């Protein structure tokens, strides 16, 4: 029982360190999540494949007609961050994806 509690605490600490906050949502395969990166808005989803989770993010710049697609394969323990810069001195708008165990987490700060 102590090992299980220690494992759960370690997972919580890892999520906090990796995502920069405790606000992360777990998403299921093929379940689309709307994201907002300031001047870009769109949808993120993933499919589970033998070589990892295939993450697909489709973003549409404000006022544009052609979307941008980002594709990455994340093995367990890997993460990726999409970022949109802002004015000098302002922090970037970011969305973080993290493949932990059998789950994929997305930073809730960028969810619409």
Buried (B, 14 or more C-beta within 10 A) or exposed (E): EEEEEEEEEEEEEEBEEBBBEEBBEEBEEEEEBEBBBBBBBBBBBBEEEEEBBBBBBBBBBEEEEEEEEEEBBBEEEBBBBBBBEEEEEEEEBBBBBBBBEEEBBBBBBBBE
